[in-house]
């Protein structure tokens, strides 16, 4: 949806945008990168360069298997900024003019990568301080990981090594880019911007996931009964669904996510940074996790850098 805001053929086909943990594509791929990824998928599929029609006709299960074996592992895709169909990057260096009048609701979950890294590598939850620099170095090449770890331990003295690992990756890959997108859209003017962060923690698996990627989906679509493996039972799951789904509906209808159940939700700007914190008792915080934001402000995002 962030890409659609800069995609000329989509202009006029939507009137509001909600970017849920989806701000990492502020820039599109260059044609060179897009071609390399596509060529590798074709190679793994056993197809020649001109056999795109065969790739398109491939059964879904087979295509997923091919992507999983490719260098991208099926997880590193973006539209290509080719200068023709996609004439500019979605939100770089600024917000796209063609969606100037489209309101934006943007946000993230507090510990996104506990799912999309942790589910594939359970050892990330039990890593030691001695292992942390090497593990971070693999996901953040070119970064002074020792200095970054030291700064994070100073800010979060109660965190263990796994907590720091997930926090750093969540900020670089999700939170920082969401803030950047909100800043650029707010600076443009023309339509309001609203920022949120989900902090409600799931009790599943003893609470190890905290507030992971995709946890918000059960709430905004109001289907917690079909999502117990992620949201759990015996708590205020339905209350969270009521809060978030009503806010999403209100935004779709009016361009404001304000509801009677929520405290006053101001628009976002780079001065106040008003953010709705979705938890059992929702609240608005100005510049939440401000020290983390300042720490990562000068560091390239994981997928962008």
HUFENWO-V44263 format. One record per pair of residues at least 24 apart in sequence whose C-alpha atoms are under 7 Angstrom apart, sorted by sequence separation. I is the first residue (numbers start at 1). J is the second residue. D is the distance in Angstrom with one decimal. If there is no record, write none. Layout:
I_J_D + I_J_D
This chain:
220_244_5.1 + 221_245_6.0 + 41_66_6.8 + 219_244_6.0 + 220_245_4.1 + 41_67_6.4 + 44_70_6.3 + 204_230_6.5 + 219_245_6.2 + 204_231_6.6 + 204_232_5.3 + 220_248_6.7 + 41_70_5.8 + 132_161_6.3 + 136_165_6.8 + 202_231_5.3 + 203_232_6.0 + 40_70_6.4 + 202_232_6.5 + 129_161_5.3 + 128_161_5.8 + 127_161_6.2 + 37_72_6.9 + 127_162_5.8 + 126_162_6.3 + 125_162_5.0 + 124_162_5.7 + 240_280_6.7 + 34_80_6.2 + 29_78_6.1 + 31_80_6.0 + 28_78_6.0 + 29_79_6.3 + 30_80_5.7 + 31_81_6.9 + 28_79_5.5 + 29_80_4.6 + 30_81_5.8 + 31_82_6.1 + 28_80_5.2 + 29_81_5.9 + 30_82_6.9 + 114_166_5.9 + 25_78_6.9 + 28_81_5.2 + 113_166_5.7 + 111_166_6.7 + 111_167_6.4 + 113_169_6.6 + 113_170_5.5 + 112_170_5.6 + 111_170_6.1 + 28_89_5.5 + 27_89_4.8 + 28_90_7.0 + 26_89_6.8 + 27_90_5.8 + 26_90_5.4 + 27_91_6.4 + 26_91_4.6 + 27_92_5.9 + 26_92_5.9 + 108_174_6.7 + 108_175_6.3 + 107_178_6.0 + 106_178_6.5 + 194_267_5.0 + 195_268_6.1 + 193_267_5.5 + 194_268_5.2 + 192_267_6.2 + 193_268_5.4 + 106_182_6.9 + 197_275_6.9 + 199_277_6.6 + 200_278_6.6 + 7_86_6.0 + 195_274_7.0 + 196_275_5.0 + 197_276_6.3 + 198_277_5.9 + 199_278_5.9 + 200_279_4.6 + 195_275_5.0 + 196_276_4.5 + 197_277_5.1 + 198_278_4.7 + 199_279_5.5 + 200_280_6.7 + 195_276_6.4 + 196_277_5.9 + 197_278_6.2 + 198_279_6.6 + 186_268_6.7 + 186_269_5.7 + 6_90_4.9 + 5_90_6.8 + 16_102_5.5 + 17_103_6.3 + 18_104_5.9 + 19_105_6.3 + 20_106_6.0 + 21_107_6.0 + 183_269_6.3 + 3_90_5.2 + 11_98_6.9 + 15_102_5.7 + 16_103_5.3 + 17_104_5.0 + 18_105_4.7 + 19_106_4.8 + 20_107_5.6 + 21_108_4.6 + 110_197_6.5 + 183_270_5.7 + 2_90_6.6 + 16_104_6.3 + 17_105_6.3 + 18_106_5.8 + 19_107_6.7 + 20_108_6.0 + 103_191_4.9 + 104_192_6.6 + 105_193_5.9 + 106_194_6.3 + 107_195_5.5 + 108_196_6.8 + 109_197_5.6 + 110_198_6.0 + 95_184_5.4 + 101_190_5.2 + 102_191_5.7 + 103_192_5.1 + 104_193_4.8 + 105_194_4.8 + 106_195_5.1 + 107_196_4.7 + 108_197_5.2 + 109_198_4.6 + 110_199_5.5 + 6_96_5.4 + 91_181_6.6 + 94_184_5.4 + 95_185_5.2 + 100_190_5.6 + 101_191_5.0 + 103_193_5.9 + 104_194_6.4 + 105_195_6.0 + 106_196_6.4 + 107_197_5.5 + 108_198_6.4 + 109_199_6.4 + 5_96_6.8 + 100_191_6.4 + 6_98_6.5 + 6_99_6.9 + 95_188_6.5 + 5_99_5.5 + 115_209_6.6 + 114_209_5.7 + 115_212_5.3 + 116_213_6.8 + 114_212_5.5 + 115_213_5.8 + 111_210_6.6 + 112_211_6.5 + 113_212_6.4 + 111_211_5.1 + 112_212_4.3 + 113_213_6.4 + 110_211_5.6 + 111_212_5.1 + 112_213_4.1 + 109_211_5.9 + 109_212_6.3 + 109_213_6.3 + 173_301_5.7 + 172_301_4.6 + 173_302_5.2 + 172_302_5.3 + 173_303_6.4 + 24_173_6.4 + 24_174_6.2 + 23_174_6.7 + 103_255_5.9 + 21_174_6.2 + 24_177_5.6 + 23_177_5.4 + 23_178_5.0 + 23_181_6.6 + 140_302_6.7 + 16_252_6.1 + 16_255_6.7 + 24_303_6.9
